[in-house]
Amino acid sequence: MRRASAARVTCAAWGLAALGCPTSSAKYPWGDVSQSIKTEHTEVRTVSPDYQRTRSQVWVREVARPTRALLDYAAYHANFMIADPPPEAALRAGEAAKTSHPFAGKLDEATLTSDIGKTPLSESERRQPLAFAPLSEFLQSRKVAGAEALAEVGAAVREEKWGLSLPAGSAGQLLSELMVHTPASGSGELWAKVEVQPWLTPLAGLPDQDGDGFPELYGRVNLAGGEQPLLDAIRNDYVAPVLSPSEVKAWANQLSSYWYPSFNTDLMPLGARWPDEQTEPNIKQELGGREFEAPVMVLRGKPQGKPTYNVILIGGGSAAASEAPTKTAAPALKLPKTEPSPDTKTATRLLEQELATTGKGSWTRWSSQLSGFQASLKKRVRGMPRKVKALSGEDGFLFYKNSLEYVVGGDLEEQRKNKNPLPVIVEFKRELESLGVDFLFVPVPTKVEVYPEKLGADGQHLEVVNPYFRKFLLSLSKAGVEVVDLLPLFLAAKASPGAGEEPLLFQRQDTHWTDRGLRLAAERLSTRIKKYPWYPALARQGRPFTERETKFTRFGDLQSRLPAAEQKKYAPETLLAHQVLGPDGKLYDDDADSPVVLLSDSFGGVYQLTDAEHAGVSAHVARGISYPLDLVMSYGGGPNVRQKLMRRGRESLGTKKLVIWLMTARDLYNYWEDWESLKKP
């Protein structure tokens, strides 16, 4: 194996793009670099013009083949969208970095170098890196031997403080990529690329060999001989298999779902070319007028409050990898015309009764009864660093910061203009009513509202922890909006778990509900749908659906939002799902021609478009009413997903009989965008 004193290799000999040959002094024990080199992956290339990691707002990448390894690398490599922002607090002045014995020995210290040319990696090995974060989760979810030890390497890199007083929640560097090296003798080694954050000034002067603004180190991963199972799984299960079009679609949905709590990501509709008419002018300007054919993923995010894009193409013509519909087009089902028939009296009566008994007739008095819990929760939220989005509770429960802020946020109707959801929801209801379409509003309670006791002693023996959510539902009901109130249903189900059922209603490590939670919601919705006067006509066109049990294993979307030191305490969860099958035995798919629309955020996508798939709330409502649903969803955009439906036009909307708007209740408070007034087609 070559060490830091090995002979230098020129850029030309590697066949890579040389950017110059720096002459930095040996300020650090890892040596100088022989050349400034920017390496491009053999099968992934950035095709958008002049991409700069530190200032661009869009990248377009092309993968040669749709494998999990290549798609993950395209998504994670040098991606501005998912970059950690600088810490809120300034670094303590005058501190010097201690560079001896870094990373707790998880990277072989004798191999550490800032020069990739001083590693034993061949040109081919250097040009086939793997994105560390998604690979590590892939291996852990499949319980591959050595996967936990590999995850500990990533944690050790992230937790290295260099003897500095870094702000809480800040990591000065990340293990970004892995490369597989096969020596002349032996089965293989894993080599790590560590990228140092530009703001870590005590390491100023560390060479940035690839010139992307993030200095780097390379070193051999020290797994004490436990590499072989990992290498086998990487080669056979991660790198080699080519994904089908439906698997590529599922991968993109999973990615957006996983990223949206931190980066507000959502998948855009795919067309023949991109950018399209919905794309912002500044994005088109950055692309210099270029257009790209048949992308397989257009991911829009707002990590810093402005729209950004990640776009993926597949080489050789992306159209070949896109979904080819096999269904023979059939006329949309037309049901007899009926007038909307909302039932607002039931919810109004129950909520007023709840206010009178539990709240003693006053929302303010009711809220004051919870002052101890609210004060404790506010203190914990204030103590969380800005970049930390998750909070550890009891029994392995993790809670999302935004959900906690919603619970202590106060009266939802007293938010400033464009943050108050009430007029927007009422406006949408009236627009649908003018088209003869029924409407149900279904806010999904947050995990903390269902399991406050998992936050500690202050949450014990509490039922309703956010009275102003109840006030908001009552205001909607009095304004003529029929609401489906899931909180009493969930609290009753929590108190009486069924024999043999999955007991929890929410995933421990995730913001979303479990199979049991979504099926309870689907059952409640199915029962309501069957009471509409137009349902008998729909039932005559019904078809039988069945279900089958399946399981999947994954990290939730909150584990990676914890402080680095806490992340390693959690292992992937194995979860239950029930996939729905049609009368032909094939897995259920939603139908855009259905007269029943489910308008949703990620709560409609989980289990349906991600993870188990074909097992989400729309599938189970379809099973309940014996007819498929039209699912229209936006991962982080529940408040404004209405615009996707409105763009279809009034004539199309007029063919619908019911729109169910299902979204997380936490977005009723301080949603990261304004609640948009309707953009009528």
C-alpha positions as CSV (number, residue, x, y, z in Angstrom):
1,M,0.0,0.0,0.0
2,R,1.3,3.5,-0.9
3,R,1.9,5.9,2.0
4,A,2.1,9.7,2.1
5,S,5.8,9.5,0.9
6,A,4.9,7.6,-2.3
7,A,5.9,9.0,-5.7
8,R,3.5,11.6,-7.0
9,V,1.4,10.8,-10.1
10,T,0.6,13.5,-12.6
11,C,-2.9,14.6,-13.6
12,A,-2.3,13.6,-17.2
13,A,-1.4,10.1,-16.2
14,W,-4.8,9.7,-14.5
15,G,-6.7,11.0,-17.5
16,L,-8.4,13.5,-15.3
17,A,-9.1,17.3,-15.6
18,A,-6.1,19.2,-14.2
19,L,-6.8,22.5,-12.6
20,G,-3.2,23.4,-11.7
21,C,-0.5,22.2,-9.3
22,P,-0.6,24.0,-5.9
23,T,2.5,24.3,-3.8
24,S,1.0,24.4,-0.3
25,S,3.3,24.0,2.7
26,A,3.2,21.0,4.9
27,K,1.0,22.7,7.5
28,Y,-0.8,19.5,8.3
29,P,0.5,16.0,8.9
30,W,-1.3,14.7,5.9
31,G,1.1,16.2,3.4
32,D,0.8,18.4,0.3
33,V,-1.1,17.6,-2.8
34,S,0.7,17.0,-6.1
35,Q,-2.0,18.4,-8.4
36,S,-5.3,20.1,-8.2
37,I,-7.7,17.5,-9.7
38,K,-11.4,17.5,-10.4
39,T,-12.5,13.9,-10.9
40,E,-15.7,13.0,-12.7
41,H,-17.5,9.8,-12.0
42,T,-17.3,7.3,-14.9
43,E,-21.0,6.9,-15.1
44,V,-22.4,10.1,-13.6
45,R,-21.9,13.5,-15.1
46,T,-23.2,17.0,-14.4
47,V,-24.6,18.4,-17.7
48,S,-26.0,21.7,-16.5
49,P,-23.6,24.5,-17.4
50,D,-21.0,25.9,-15.0
51,Y,-22.2,24.1,-11.9
52,Q,-20.7,25.6,-8.8
53,R,-21.4,23.8,-5.5
54,T,-21.1,27.0,-3.4
55,R,-23.4,29.3,-5.4
56,S,-25.6,27.4,-8.0
57,Q,-29.3,26.9,-7.6
58,V,-29.7,24.0,-10.1
59,W,-27.9,21.0,-11.3
60,V,-28.8,18.5,-14.0
61,R,-27.0,15.1,-13.8
62,E,-27.0,12.2,-16.2
63,V,-26.5,8.6,-15.1
64,A,-25.4,6.0,-17.5
65,R,-27.6,3.3,-16.0
66,P,-30.4,3.5,-13.4
67,T,-28.7,1.6,-10.6
68,R,-29.2,2.5,-6.9
69,A,-25.5,3.3,-6.6
70,L,-25.5,5.7,-9.5
71,L,-28.8,7.4,-8.6
72,D,-27.7,7.9,-5.0
73,Y,-24.3,9.3,-6.1
74,A,-26.0,11.7,-8.5
75,A,-28.3,12.9,-5.8
76,Y,-25.8,13.3,-2.9
77,H,-22.5,14.2,-4.6
78,A,-21.5,17.9,-4.0
79,N,-25.2,18.8,-3.8
80,F,-25.8,22.4,-2.8
81,M,-29.4,21.7,-1.8
82,I,-28.5,19.4,1.2
83,A,-25.4,21.2,2.4
84,D,-25.2,22.0,6.1
85,P,-25.4,25.8,6.6
86,P,-22.7,27.5,8.7
87,P,-23.2,27.5,12.5
88,E,-25.3,30.2,14.0
89,A,-22.6,31.2,16.5
90,A,-19.1,32.3,15.5
91,L,-16.2,30.0,16.3
92,R,-14.2,30.9,19.4
93,A,-11.3,33.1,18.4
94,G,-7.7,32.0,18.9
95,E,-8.3,28.3,19.0
96,A,-5.9,26.0,17.1
97,A,-6.9,22.7,15.6
98,K,-5.3,19.6,17.1
99,T,-4.7,17.3,14.2
100,S,-3.1,14.3,15.9
101,H,-5.1,11.0,16.1
102,P,-8.3,12.2,14.4
103,F,-11.6,10.3,13.9
104,A,-11.1,8.0,16.9
105,G,-8.9,5.7,14.8
106,K,-11.8,4.7,12.5
107,L,-9.7,5.8,9.5
108,D,-6.2,4.3,9.5
109,E,-4.1,7.3,10.6
110,A,-1.1,6.1,8.6
111,T,-3.1,6.3,5.3
112,L,-4.5,9.8,5.8
113,T,-3.7,12.2,3.0
114,S,-5.0,15.3,1.2
115,D,-3.8,13.9,-2.1
116,I,-5.9,11.2,-3.7
117,G,-2.8,10.4,-5.8
118,K,-1.1,9.1,-2.7
119,T,-3.7,6.5,-2.1
120,P,-3.5,3.0,-3.7
121,L,-6.7,3.7,-5.6
122,S,-6.5,3.1,-9.3
123,E,-7.9,5.5,-11.8
124,S,-10.9,3.3,-12.3
125,E,-11.5,3.0,-8.6
126,R,-11.3,6.8,-8.1
127,R,-13.8,7.3,-10.8
128,Q,-16.4,5.0,-9.2
129,P,-17.1,6.5,-5.8
130,L,-20.2,5.7,-3.8
131,A,-22.2,8.3,-1.8
132,F,-21.7,7.3,1.9
133,A,-24.9,8.4,3.6
134,P,-27.4,6.5,1.4
135,L,-25.1,3.5,1.1
136,S,-24.7,3.2,4.9
137,E,-28.5,3.3,5.4
138,F,-29.0,0.8,2.6
139,L,-26.6,-1.7,4.3
140,Q,-28.1,-1.1,7.8
141,S,-31.6,-1.5,6.6
142,R,-30.7,-4.9,5.2
143,K,-28.8,-5.8,8.4
144,V,-25.6,-6.6,6.5
145,A,-22.8,-7.8,8.8
146,G,-20.5,-4.9,9.5
147,A,-23.0,-2.2,8.5
148,E,-23.3,-0.8,12.0
149,A,-19.5,-0.7,12.3
150,L,-19.4,1.3,9.0
151,A,-22.0,3.7,10.3
152,E,-19.8,4.2,13.4
153,V,-17.0,5.3,11.0
154,G,-19.3,8.0,9.6
155,A,-20.3,9.1,13.1
156,A,-16.7,9.3,14.2
157,V,-15.8,11.5,11.3
158,R,-18.8,13.8,11.9
159,E,-18.1,14.0,15.7
160,E,-14.4,14.9,15.3
161,K,-14.0,18.4,17.0
162,W,-10.2,18.8,16.5
163,G,-10.0,20.0,20.1
164,L,-12.2,23.0,19.2
165,S,-15.2,24.5,20.9
166,L,-17.6,24.0,18.0
167,P,-21.2,25.3,18.3
168,A,-23.7,22.7,19.4
169,G,-25.1,20.7,16.5
170,S,-22.3,21.6,14.1
171,A,-20.1,19.1,12.3
172,G,-16.9,20.4,10.8
173,Q,-16.6,17.6,8.3
174,L,-18.5,14.7,6.8
175,L,-17.6,11.3,5.3
176,S,-19.1,12.0,1.9
177,E,-17.9,9.1,-0.3
178,L,-16.5,5.6,-0.2
179,M,-14.3,4.0,-2.9
180,V,-13.6,0.3,-3.2
181,H,-10.0,-0.8,-3.6
182,T,-9.0,-4.3,-4.7
183,P,-5.3,-4.8,-3.9
184,A,-3.2,-7.4,-5.7
185,S,-3.5,-9.6,-2.7
186,G,-6.7,-9.6,-0.6
187,S,-10.4,-9.2,-1.2
188,G,-10.8,-5.5,-1.0
189,E,-10.7,-2.3,1.1
190,L,-12.9,0.7,1.6
191,W,-11.4,4.1,1.3
192,A,-13.2,7.3,2.6
193,K,-13.3,10.8,1.3
194,V,-13.8,13.3,4.1
195,E,-15.0,16.8,3.2
196,V,-14.2,19.7,5.5
197,Q,-16.7,22.5,5.8
198,P,-15.5,25.8,4.4
199,W,-16.5,27.6,7.6
200,L,-14.0,25.5,9.7
201,T,-11.4,28.3,9.7
202,P,-9.0,26.6,12.2
203,L,-8.3,24.1,9.4
204,A,-7.8,26.9,6.8
205,G,-5.1,26.0,4.3
206,L,-6.1,22.3,4.1
207,P,-5.8,21.5,0.4
208,D,-8.9,21.5,-1.7
209,Q,-7.7,19.2,-4.5
210,D,-10.9,19.0,-6.4
211,G,-11.5,22.8,-6.2
212,D,-15.1,22.7,-5.1
213,G,-14.7,24.9,-2.0
214,F,-14.6,21.9,0.4
215,P,-11.1,20.7,1.4
216,E,-10.8,17.0,1.6
217,L,-8.9,14.1,3.3
218,Y,-8.7,10.5,2.2
219,G,-8.0,7.4,4.3
220,R,-8.6,3.7,4.6
221,V,-11.6,2.6,6.6
222,N,-10.5,0.6,9.6
223,L,-13.0,-2.2,10.0
224,A,-10.5,-4.8,11.5
225,G,-11.0,-7.3,8.7
226,G,-14.8,-7.0,8.6
227,E,-15.1,-5.6,5.1
228,Q,-16.0,-8.8,3.2
229,P,-19.8,-8.9,3.9
230,L,-20.0,-5.2,3.1
231,L,-18.1,-5.6,-0.1
232,D,-20.2,-8.5,-1.2
233,A,-23.5,-6.6,-0.5
234,I,-22.1,-3.4,-2.2
235,R,-21.1,-5.2,-5.4
236,N,-24.1,-7.6,-5.7
237,D,-27.0,-5.7,-4.2
238,Y,-26.2,-2.0,-4.5
239,V,-23.9,-1.5,-7.5
240,A,-25.0,-4.2,-9.9
241,P,-28.8,-4.3,-10.1
242,V,-30.5,-2.1,-12.7
243,L,-33.7,-0.6,-11.5
244,S,-36.9,-0.9,-13.4
245,P,-38.9,2.3,-14.3
246,S,-41.2,1.7,-11.3
247,E,-38.3,1.2,-9.0
248,V,-36.7,4.5,-10.2
249,K,-40.0,6.3,-9.5
250,A,-40.1,4.7,-6.0
251,W,-36.5,5.8,-5.4
252,A,-37.3,9.4,-6.4
253,N,-40.4,9.4,-4.1
254,Q,-38.4,8.0,-1.2
255,L,-35.7,10.6,-1.7
256,S,-38.1,13.5,-1.7
257,S,-40.0,12.1,1.3
258,Y,-36.7,11.7,3.2
259,W,-35.4,15.1,2.4
260,Y,-38.5,17.3,2.7
261,P,-38.5,17.8,6.6
262,S,-35.2,19.6,6.2
263,F,-35.1,20.9,2.7
264,N,-38.8,21.3,1.7
265,T,-38.4,19.1,-1.3
266,D,-41.1,18.0,-3.7
267,L,-41.3,16.1,-7.0
268,M,-42.4,18.1,-10.0
269,P,-44.6,16.5,-12.7
270,L,-42.5,15.0,-15.5
271,G,-42.9,16.2,-19.1
272,A,-41.1,15.7,-22.4
273,R,-38.7,18.5,-21.7
274,W,-37.4,20.5,-18.7
275,P,-37.4,23.3,-17.7
276,D,-41.1,23.9,-18.4
277,E,-43.6,26.8,-18.0
278,Q,-43.7,26.3,-14.2
279,T,-40.0,26.7,-13.8
280,E,-38.8,30.0,-12.3
281,P,-37.1,32.5,-14.6
282,N,-33.9,32.7,-12.6
283,I,-33.5,28.9,-12.9
284,K,-33.9,29.1,-16.7
285,Q,-31.4,32.0,-16.7
286,E,-28.8,30.0,-14.8
287,L,-29.2,27.1,-17.3
288,G,-28.4,29.6,-20.1
289,G,-31.5,28.6,-22.1
290,R,-30.6,24.9,-22.2
291,E,-33.4,22.3,-22.1
292,F,-33.2,18.6,-21.3
293,E,-35.3,15.8,-22.7
294,A,-37.3,13.4,-20.6
295,P,-35.9,13.7,-17.1
296,V,-36.7,10.8,-14.7
297,M,-36.7,13.1,-11.7
298,V,-37.3,16.8,-11.2
299,L,-36.9,17.6,-7.5
300,R,-37.7,21.1,-6.3
301,G,-36.6,22.3,-2.9
302,K,-36.5,25.4,-0.8
303,P,-33.7,24.8,1.7
304,Q,-32.8,28.4,2.2
305,G,-36.2,29.9,1.3
306,K,-35.6,30.1,-2.5
307,P,-36.4,27.5,-5.1
308,T,-33.6,25.2,-6.1
309,Y,-33.6,22.1,-8.4
310,N,-32.0,18.7,-8.8
311,V,-32.8,17.0,-12.1
312,I,-31.7,13.5,-13.2
313,L,-31.6,12.1,-16.7
314,I,-30.7,8.6,-17.8
315,G,-28.1,8.2,-20.6
316,G,-29.2,6.9,-23.9
317,G,-32.6,8.6,-23.8
318,S,-34.4,9.0,-20.5
319,A,-37.7,8.2,-22.2
320,A,-36.6,4.6,-22.3
321,A,-36.6,4.5,-18.6
322,S,-39.9,6.4,-18.0
323,E,-43.1,4.7,-17.2
324,A,-45.0,3.4,-20.2
325,P,-48.7,3.1,-19.3
326,T,-50.2,-0.2,-20.2
327,K,-53.8,0.6,-19.2
328,T,-56.2,1.0,-22.1
329,A,-57.8,4.4,-21.9
330,A,-61.4,4.2,-20.9
331,P,-64.0,7.0,-20.6
332,A,-64.0,8.6,-17.2
333,L,-66.8,7.5,-14.9
334,K,-69.7,9.9,-14.9
335,L,-72.0,9.8,-11.9
336,P,-75.5,11.5,-11.6
337,K,-75.3,15.2,-10.7
338,T,-75.9,15.8,-7.0
339,E,-75.6,18.8,-4.7
340,P,-72.8,18.9,-2.1
341,S,-74.0,17.6,1.2
342,P,-71.5,18.5,4.0
343,D,-72.2,17.3,7.5
344,T,-70.8,20.1,9.7
345,K,-73.3,19.6,12.6
346,T,-71.6,16.4,14.0
347,A,-68.2,17.9,14.4
348,T,-69.6,21.2,15.7
349,R,-71.6,19.5,18.4
350,L,-68.7,17.3,19.5
351,L,-66.2,20.1,19.6
352,E,-68.5,22.4,21.5
353,Q,-69.2,19.7,24.0
354,E,-65.4,19.1,24.3
355,L,-64.9,22.8,25.0
356,A,-67.6,22.9,27.6
357,T,-66.4,19.8,29.5
358,T,-62.6,19.8,29.1
359,G,-62.0,23.5,28.5
360,K,-64.6,24.7,30.9
361,G,-66.1,26.9,28.2
362,S,-63.0,28.9,27.4
363,W,-60.1,28.3,25.0
364,T,-57.8,30.5,27.1
365,R,-58.8,28.6,30.3
366,W,-58.2,25.3,28.6
367,S,-54.8,26.4,27.4
368,S,-53.8,27.7,30.8
369,Q,-54.5,24.2,32.2
370,L,-51.6,23.0,30.1
371,S,-49.2,25.8,31.0
372,G,-46.7,23.5,32.7
373,F,-46.4,21.2,29.7
374,Q,-46.4,24.1,27.3
375,A,-43.6,25.9,29.2
376,S,-41.5,22.8,29.4
377,L,-41.9,22.1,25.7
378,K,-41.1,25.7,24.7
379,K,-37.9,25.5,26.8
380,R,-36.8,22.3,25.1
381,V,-37.5,23.7,21.6
382,R,-35.6,26.9,22.4
383,G,-32.6,24.8,23.4
384,M,-32.4,23.0,20.1
385,P,-29.8,24.3,17.7
386,R,-31.2,25.7,14.4
387,K,-29.8,22.8,12.4
388,V,-31.2,20.1,14.7
389,K,-34.7,19.2,13.6
390,A,-35.4,16.2,15.9
391,L,-35.8,15.6,19.6
392,S,-35.3,12.3,21.4
393,G,-38.2,11.2,23.6
394,E,-38.8,8.0,25.6
395,D,-39.0,4.4,24.4
396,G,-37.2,5.2,21.1
397,F,-39.6,7.9,20.1
398,L,-38.3,10.8,18.1
399,F,-40.2,14.1,17.6
400,Y,-40.0,16.7,14.8
401,K,-39.2,20.2,15.9
402,N,-41.8,21.8,13.6
403,S,-44.5,19.6,15.3
404,L,-43.4,20.7,18.7
405,E,-43.5,24.4,17.6
406,Y,-47.0,23.9,16.3
407,V,-48.3,22.5,19.6
408,V,-47.0,25.5,21.5
409,G,-47.7,28.1,18.8
410,G,-51.0,29.4,20.2
411,D,-54.1,30.4,18.3
412,L,-53.8,29.3,14.7
413,E,-56.3,32.0,13.6
414,E,-54.2,34.8,15.0
415,Q,-51.3,34.2,12.7
416,R,-50.5,37.1,10.3
417,K,-52.1,37.3,6.9
418,N,-51.1,34.5,4.5
419,K,-50.2,32.3,7.4
420,N,-53.7,31.9,8.7
421,P,-55.1,28.7,6.9
422,L,-58.8,29.4,7.7
423,P,-59.7,31.7,4.9
424,V,-57.8,29.6,2.3
425,I,-59.5,26.4,3.3
426,V,-62.9,28.0,3.3
427,E,-62.2,29.6,-0.1
428,F,-61.3,26.2,-1.5
429,K,-64.5,24.6,-0.1
430,R,-66.6,27.3,-1.8
431,E,-64.9,26.9,-5.1
432,L,-65.5,23.1,-5.1
433,E,-69.1,23.7,-4.0
434,S,-69.6,25.9,-7.0
435,L,-68.6,23.0,-9.2
436,G,-70.9,20.6,-7.4
437,V,-68.1,18.8,-5.6
438,D,-68.2,17.6,-2.0
439,F,-65.2,18.4,0.3
440,L,-63.6,16.9,3.4
441,F,-60.8,18.5,5.3
442,V,-58.7,15.9,7.2
443,P,-55.8,17.3,9.3
444,V,-53.6,14.5,10.6
445,P,-52.7,15.0,14.3
446,T,-49.0,15.2,15.1
447,K,-47.2,12.4,16.9
448,V,-46.8,14.7,20.0
449,E,-50.6,15.2,20.1
450,V,-51.1,11.4,20.2
451,Y,-48.1,10.4,22.3
452,P,-47.3,13.4,24.6
453,E,-46.2,11.0,27.4
454,K,-43.3,10.0,25.3
455,L,-41.8,13.4,25.8
456,G,-41.4,12.7,29.5
457,A,-43.1,13.4,32.8
458,D,-44.7,16.7,31.7
459,G,-46.7,14.8,29.1
460,Q,-48.0,12.1,31.3
461,H,-51.8,11.7,31.7
462,L,-52.6,14.4,29.1
463,E,-55.0,14.0,26.3
464,V,-55.5,17.1,24.3
465,V,-52.2,19.1,24.4
466,N,-53.1,21.7,21.8
467,P,-56.6,23.2,22.5
468,Y,-56.2,25.8,19.7
469,F,-56.2,22.9,17.1
470,R,-59.6,22.1,18.4
471,K,-60.7,25.7,18.2
472,F,-59.5,25.8,14.6
473,L,-61.6,22.7,13.7
474,L,-64.6,24.3,15.3
475,S,-64.1,27.5,13.3
476,L,-63.9,25.5,10.1
477,S,-67.1,23.6,10.9
478,K,-69.0,26.8,11.7
479,A,-67.8,28.2,8.3
480,G,-69.4,25.2,6.5
481,V,-66.3,23.0,6.1
482,E,-66.8,19.4,7.0
483,V,-63.8,18.2,9.0
484,V,-62.8,14.6,9.8
485,D,-61.4,14.8,13.3
486,L,-58.9,11.9,13.7
487,L,-57.5,12.9,17.1
488,P,-60.3,11.3,19.2
489,L,-60.1,8.2,17.0
490,F,-56.4,7.9,17.5
491,L,-56.5,8.5,21.2
492,A,-59.1,5.8,21.7
493,A,-57.1,3.4,19.5
494,K,-53.9,4.1,21.5
495,A,-55.8,3.2,24.7
496,S,-57.1,-0.1,23.2
497,P,-54.6,-1.7,20.8
498,G,-56.2,-4.6,19.1
499,A,-55.0,-8.2,19.6
500,G,-52.3,-9.1,17.1
501,E,-52.3,-5.6,15.6
502,E,-49.3,-3.3,15.3
503,P,-49.8,-1.3,18.5
504,L,-48.4,2.1,17.5
505,L,-50.2,4.7,15.3
506,F,-47.0,6.6,14.5
507,Q,-43.5,5.3,13.6
508,R,-41.0,5.8,16.4
509,Q,-38.3,7.4,14.2
510,D,-40.4,9.1,11.6
511,T,-42.8,12.0,11.3
512,H,-45.5,9.7,9.7
513,W,-48.1,7.3,10.8
514,T,-47.8,3.5,10.8
515,D,-49.9,1.0,8.9
516,R,-52.3,0.9,11.8
517,G,-52.7,4.7,11.9
518,L,-53.3,5.1,8.1
519,R,-55.7,2.2,8.0
520,L,-57.8,3.6,10.9
521,A,-58.0,6.9,8.9
522,A,-58.9,5.0,5.7
523,E,-61.7,3.2,7.5
524,R,-63.1,6.4,8.9
525,L,-63.0,8.0,5.4
526,S,-64.6,5.0,3.7
527,T,-67.4,5.0,6.2
528,R,-68.1,8.7,5.5
529,I,-67.9,8.3,1.7
530,K,-70.5,5.5,1.7
531,K,-73.1,8.0,3.2
532,Y,-72.9,10.4,0.2
533,P,-76.1,10.3,-2.0
534,W,-73.9,9.7,-5.1
535,Y,-72.1,6.7,-3.6
536,P,-74.7,3.9,-4.6
537,A,-74.1,4.8,-8.2
538,L,-70.3,4.5,-7.6
539,A,-70.8,1.2,-5.7
540,R,-72.5,-0.3,-8.8
541,Q,-69.2,0.1,-10.6
542,G,-67.3,-1.3,-7.7
543,R,-64.6,-3.9,-7.8
544,P,-63.3,-6.2,-5.0
545,F,-59.9,-5.4,-3.5
546,T,-57.9,-7.7,-1.2
547,E,-54.8,-7.1,0.9
548,R,-51.6,-9.0,1.8
549,E,-49.2,-8.4,4.7
550,T,-45.6,-7.4,4.1
551,K,-42.8,-5.9,6.1
552,F,-39.9,-3.5,5.3
553,T,-37.0,-2.1,7.3
554,R,-35.7,1.5,7.2
555,F,-34.5,4.4,9.1
556,G,-37.2,7.0,9.7
557,D,-36.9,10.6,8.5
558,L,-35.9,11.9,11.9
559,Q,-32.9,9.8,12.9
560,S,-30.6,11.9,10.7
561,R,-32.0,15.1,12.1
562,L,-30.7,14.4,15.6
563,P,-27.4,15.7,16.9
564,A,-24.6,13.5,15.5
565,A,-23.8,11.9,18.9
566,E,-27.4,10.7,19.2
567,Q,-27.9,9.3,15.7
568,K,-25.9,6.1,16.4
569,K,-28.2,5.1,19.2
570,Y,-30.9,4.2,16.7
571,A,-31.1,1.2,14.4
572,P,-33.5,0.8,11.5
573,E,-37.1,-0.1,12.3
574,T,-38.9,-3.1,10.8
575,L,-42.5,-2.0,10.0
576,L,-45.7,-3.8,8.9
577,A,-47.7,-2.8,5.9
578,H,-50.7,-4.2,4.0
579,Q,-50.5,-4.0,0.3
580,V,-53.8,-3.8,-1.6
581,L,-54.4,-5.9,-4.7
582,G,-57.0,-5.6,-7.4
583,P,-59.4,-8.2,-8.7
584,D,-56.7,-9.4,-11.1
585,G,-54.3,-10.0,-8.3
586,K,-52.1,-7.1,-9.3
587,L,-50.9,-4.4,-6.9
588,Y,-53.3,-1.5,-6.5
589,D,-52.6,1.8,-8.4
590,D,-54.4,5.1,-8.1
591,D,-56.5,6.2,-11.0
592,A,-56.5,9.8,-12.2
593,D,-60.0,9.4,-13.7
594,S,-61.6,8.5,-10.4
595,P,-64.4,10.8,-9.1
596,V,-62.9,10.7,-5.6
597,V,-59.7,12.7,-5.2
598,L,-57.3,12.4,-2.3
599,L,-55.3,15.7,-2.1
600,S,-52.4,15.1,0.2
601,D,-48.9,15.8,1.4
602,S,-46.5,13.1,2.3
603,F,-49.0,11.4,4.6
604,G,-50.7,10.2,1.3
605,G,-47.4,9.2,-0.2
606,V,-45.9,7.0,2.6
607,Y,-46.6,3.3,2.2
608,Q,-48.2,4.2,-1.2
609,L,-45.3,5.6,-3.2
610,T,-42.5,4.8,-0.8
611,D,-41.3,1.8,1.3
612,A,-43.8,-1.0,1.0
613,E,-45.7,0.8,-1.9
614,H,-49.4,0.2,-2.9
615,A,-50.2,0.2,0.9
616,G,-51.0,3.8,1.6
617,V,-54.1,5.6,2.7
618,S,-55.5,5.9,-0.8
619,A,-55.1,2.2,-1.4
620,H,-57.0,1.4,1.8
621,V,-59.8,3.9,1.1
622,A,-60.1,2.3,-2.3
623,R,-60.4,-1.1,-0.7
624,G,-63.1,0.3,1.7
625,I,-65.3,1.8,-1.0
626,S,-64.4,-0.8,-3.7
627,Y,-63.2,1.9,-6.1
628,P,-59.8,3.4,-6.8
629,L,-58.9,7.0,-5.9
630,D,-57.2,9.8,-7.7
631,L,-54.1,10.7,-5.6
632,V,-52.7,14.2,-6.1
633,M,-49.9,14.8,-3.7
634,S,-47.0,17.1,-2.8
635,Y,-44.4,15.9,-0.2
636,G,-43.8,19.0,1.8
637,G,-46.6,21.1,0.2
638,G,-49.8,20.1,1.8
639,P,-51.1,23.7,2.1
640,N,-50.6,24.5,-1.5
641,V,-51.1,21.1,-3.2
642,R,-54.5,22.5,-4.3
643,Q,-52.8,24.3,-7.1
644,K,-51.8,21.0,-8.7
645,L,-55.5,20.0,-8.9
646,M,-56.6,23.4,-10.0
647,R,-54.3,23.4,-13.0
648,R,-56.4,20.6,-14.5
649,G,-59.1,23.1,-15.3
650,R,-62.7,23.6,-14.2
651,E,-64.1,21.1,-16.7
652,S,-61.9,18.4,-15.2
653,L,-62.7,19.4,-11.7
654,G,-66.4,19.3,-12.5
655,T,-66.2,15.6,-13.2
656,K,-65.2,14.9,-9.6
657,K,-67.7,14.1,-6.8
658,L,-65.4,14.4,-3.7
659,V,-62.1,16.0,-2.9
660,I,-60.5,14.9,0.4
661,W,-57.8,17.2,1.5
662,L,-55.5,15.3,3.9
663,M,-52.5,17.0,5.4
664,T,-50.4,17.1,8.5
665,A,-51.8,19.4,11.2
666,R,-48.4,20.9,12.0
667,D,-48.4,22.8,8.7
668,L,-51.4,24.8,10.0
669,Y,-48.9,26.7,12.1
670,N,-46.2,28.9,10.6
671,Y,-46.0,27.0,7.3
672,W,-42.7,27.7,5.6
673,E,-44.4,29.3,2.6
674,D,-47.5,31.5,2.5
675,W,-50.9,29.8,2.1
676,E,-51.7,30.8,-1.5
677,S,-55.1,32.0,-2.6
678,L,-56.5,29.9,-5.4
679,K,-55.0,30.2,-8.9
680,K,-58.1,29.4,-10.8
681,P,-57.7,27.7,-14.2
